[in-house]
Amino acid sequence: GVQRKLGYIKLPTFYSSMNFGNSPDVTQRSATLDVARLISELNSEDVEGLILDLRSNGGGSLPEAVYLTGLFIRTGPVVQVKEARRTIPLPDNDPAIAFTKPLVVMVNRLSASASEIVAGALQDYGRAIVVGDSRTHGKGTVQTLVPLANGTLGSLKATTASFYRINGSSTQIRGVESDIRL
C-alpha cells in the first residue's frame, strides 16, 4: 500500500478558561487555541490529512465546540440552541480555515454533548468522515451551573436548553451516526 503522512489530535474535553479576563494573572485555556496550534504544526509538516479523536470526550464548553468547528469550515451555523421561547443558531463567523485537507473524526458511545456538536456539524457540512461506534452517546441538552447560597452550599446543574444539528435533527438519545463503523 501507499504510505500516507497523517496528523492525529486527541481531544479529551472541550475546556476553556471561563473566568479569563477577571484576573491579570490568569492564563487563557482554550481547547480551540490548543488544537489550532497543533494544526499549525501539522500544516508545517505537510500532512495529507487529519484524524481528530473525540472518543470518550464527554463534552464541555459549548462556545469551544463552535470555535473548534470553525477551524474546519468557512462560516455558517454550527448548532441551534433551543431555549424555552426561542431557537438561537450559534454560527462560526470567522472565514479563516485552519485545516483544509481531508478530515476524519473518531467517536464512540462515550462521545457526548460538545463532541456530538462538532462531529454532527462537520458531518452535515460534508467536511469530515465520522468513524467509530455505530453512534455517539446522545446528549442533546445544555446545562448551566447555578450556585446555591452564593456558592457556599455548592451548586445545582440545571438543563436550560436543547441543541439541534444544523440540519434540524436532534442528537438526544440518537447521537451522531458514524459514516464508517469500526
Backbone torsions as a table, in degrees:
resi	resn	phi	psi	omega
1	GLY	NA	172.6	179.5
2	VAL	-88.6	130.1	175.7
3	GLN	-81.8	138.1	180.0
4	ARG	-123.6	146.5	176.5
5	LYS	-100.8	108.8	-177.2
6	LEU	-116.6	150.4	172.8
7	GLY	-93.8	153.3	-179.9
8	TYR	-138.2	125.0	176.9
9	ILE	-128.1	122.3	175.7
10	LYS	-100.0	120.9	178.6
11	LEU	-113.9	108.2	-175.2
12	PRO	-77.9	-24.4	-179.2
13	THR	-162.4	160.1	176.2
14	PHE	-95.3	85.9	-175.4
15	TYR	-93.0	157.5	-179.2
16	SER	-164.5	150.2	174.1
17	SER	-83.0	96.7	-177.0
18	MET	-65.7	-26.6	-176.9
19	ASN	-105.5	18.1	-179.9
20	PHE	-57.6	134.0	179.1
21	GLY	99.1	-15.6	179.5
22	ASN	-80.3	-20.7	-178.9
23	SER	-140.0	134.1	-176.2
24	PRO	-67.3	-17.9	-178.1
25	ASP	-95.7	4.5	180.0
26	VAL	-85.5	129.8	176.5
27	THR	-94.0	132.6	-177.7
28	GLN	-67.5	131.0	173.6
29	ARG	-110.6	130.2	-178.7
30	SER	-152.6	122.3	176.2
31	ALA	-58.3	-41.0	-178.0
32	THR	-64.9	-45.8	179.1
33	LEU	-62.6	-39.6	178.8
34	ASP	-66.8	-42.9	177.9
35	VAL	-65.5	-39.6	178.4
36	ALA	-61.1	-40.1	177.1
37	ARG	-63.0	-44.2	179.0
38	LEU	-64.9	-40.0	177.8
39	ILE	-62.6	-41.0	177.9
40	SER	-59.0	-43.3	177.5
41	GLU	-63.4	-43.1	179.9
42	LEU	-65.6	-38.0	177.1
43	ASN	-62.4	-38.2	179.4
44	SER	-70.0	-23.1	176.3
45	GLU	-88.5	1.2	176.4
46	ASP	56.4	50.6	175.8
47	VAL	-69.8	155.7	-178.6
48	GLU	-90.3	-16.3	-178.5
49	GLY	-169.7	175.1	-176.5
50	LEU	-135.8	138.5	171.3
51	ILE	-108.4	117.0	175.7
52	LEU	-101.8	110.7	-173.9
53	ASP	-94.4	107.9	177.8
54	LEU	-108.5	17.5	178.9
55	ARG	-63.0	136.2	179.0
56	SER	61.6	18.6	175.4
57	ASN	-88.7	109.5	-176.2
58	GLY	-81.9	1.9	176.2
59	GLY	114.5	-143.4	-176.8
60	GLY	138.5	-134.3	-174.2
61	SER	-68.6	121.1	177.1
62	LEU	-61.9	-46.3	177.5
63	PRO	-58.6	-36.7	178.7
64	GLU	-63.1	-37.0	177.6
65	ALA	-62.9	-40.7	178.7
66	VAL	-66.6	-47.5	-179.8
67	TYR	-62.3	-41.6	-177.8
68	LEU	-66.1	-41.1	176.5
69	THR	-58.9	-36.9	179.3
70	GLY	-62.2	-17.5	176.2
71	LEU	-68.7	-16.9	-173.0
72	PHE	-118.9	-8.4	179.0
73	ILE	-124.1	158.3	-178.9
74	ARG	-69.8	-67.2	175.6
75	THR	-156.4	166.7	174.6
76	GLY	133.0	173.4	-179.2
77	PRO	-66.8	143.4	178.4
78	VAL	-107.4	-39.5	-177.7
79	VAL	-155.0	155.9	174.1
80	GLN	-113.0	129.3	179.1
81	VAL	-108.0	120.3	-179.5
82	LYS	-102.4	113.6	175.6
83	GLU	-95.2	-174.5	-176.0
84	ALA	-55.4	-42.3	-172.6
85	ARG	-117.9	-1.7	-177.1
86	ARG	-157.1	161.0	175.1
87	THR	-115.2	127.8	-175.9
88	ILE	-117.4	118.0	173.4
89	PRO	-77.1	135.5	175.9
90	LEU	-104.7	107.9	-174.7
91	PRO	-98.4	161.4	164.4
92	ASP	-95.2	119.1	-177.9
93	ASN	-101.9	-3.8	-177.9
94	ASP	-90.1	116.3	-177.4
95	PRO	-73.7	-8.3	179.5
96	ALA	-70.0	141.0	176.0
97	ILE	-120.0	125.8	-177.7
98	ALA	-80.5	-29.4	-177.1
99	PHE	-141.7	121.4	-174.7
100	THR	-109.4	-7.7	-176.3
101	LYS	-83.3	177.1	-178.9
102	PRO	-54.7	145.1	-174.0
103	LEU	-135.2	133.4	173.7
104	VAL	-119.2	133.7	174.6
105	VAL	-111.7	120.8	179.0
106	MET	-93.8	133.4	-179.9
107	VAL	-136.0	165.6	170.3
108	ASN	-147.3	-172.6	-177.8
109	ARG	-66.6	-15.8	179.2
110	LEU	-95.3	-0.4	174.5
111	SER	-78.0	120.2	-173.2
112	ALA	-140.5	163.4	169.7
113	SER	55.1	-110.6	-177.1
114	ALA	-59.5	-34.1	176.6
115	SER	-62.6	-39.2	179.5
116	GLU	-70.4	-33.2	176.4
117	ILE	-63.1	-48.5	-178.9
118	VAL	-65.0	-51.6	-178.1
119	ALA	-60.7	-43.1	-179.5
120	GLY	-65.2	-44.3	-179.6
121	ALA	-65.8	-44.6	-179.6
122	LEU	-66.1	-33.0	175.2
123	GLN	-69.6	-45.5	-179.2
124	ASP	-62.6	-35.9	178.3
125	TYR	-79.2	-5.8	-177.3
126	GLY	70.3	23.5	-175.0
127	ARG	-92.0	-20.7	-177.9
128	ALA	-143.9	155.4	170.3
129	ILE	-97.7	127.2	179.0
130	VAL	-94.2	126.4	-174.1
131	VAL	-127.4	137.6	174.6
132	GLY	149.0	-145.7	177.3
133	ASP	-56.4	167.9	-177.7
134	SER	-58.2	-33.0	177.7
135	ARG	-158.2	168.4	177.4
136	THR	-86.2	-174.3	-172.2
137	HIS	-61.3	-46.7	-179.8
138	GLY	98.1	45.2	177.4
139	LYS	-108.7	102.8	-176.8
140	GLY	-110.5	37.2	-178.9
141	THR	-126.6	158.1	179.2
142	VAL	-112.2	128.7	178.0
143	GLN	-111.0	151.6	176.8
144	THR	-128.9	137.7	175.2
145	LEU	-84.5	126.6	179.6
146	VAL	-113.9	113.6	-179.8
147	PRO	-68.0	142.6	177.6
148	LEU	-103.0	126.2	179.8
149	ALA	52.2	56.3	-179.7
150	ASN	57.2	28.7	177.5
151	GLY	86.8	-6.2	-177.8
152	THR	-72.9	-22.7	178.5
153	LEU	-106.4	15.2	-178.8
154	GLY	94.1	-151.8	-179.3
155	SER	-147.3	165.4	-179.4
156	LEU	-119.9	133.9	176.8
157	LYS	-96.2	116.0	-177.5
158	ALA	-113.8	136.5	174.1
159	THR	-77.0	121.2	-175.0
160	THR	-112.1	-16.1	-176.7
161	ALA	-163.1	167.7	172.3
162	SER	-115.9	152.6	175.0
163	PHE	-119.0	152.8	-176.9
164	TYR	-131.8	148.2	177.7
165	ARG	-66.7	166.3	-179.4
166	ILE	-67.3	-21.1	176.7
167	ASN	-83.6	1.3	176.3
168	GLY	95.3	-12.3	-178.2
169	SER	-81.6	159.1	-179.9
170	SER	-99.1	148.3	172.6
171	THR	-93.9	-7.1	-178.1
172	GLN	-57.8	123.6	-179.2
173	ILE	69.2	-42.4	-177.7
174	ARG	-74.5	-34.3	-175.0
175	GLY	70.8	-165.1	175.3
176	VAL	-107.7	124.3	180.0
177	GLU	-79.6	139.2	178.4
178	SER	-74.2	145.0	172.7
179	ASP	-74.4	-37.1	177.9
180	ILE	-126.8	123.0	-178.8
181	ARG	-95.9	131.5	176.3
182	LEU	-118.3	NA	NA
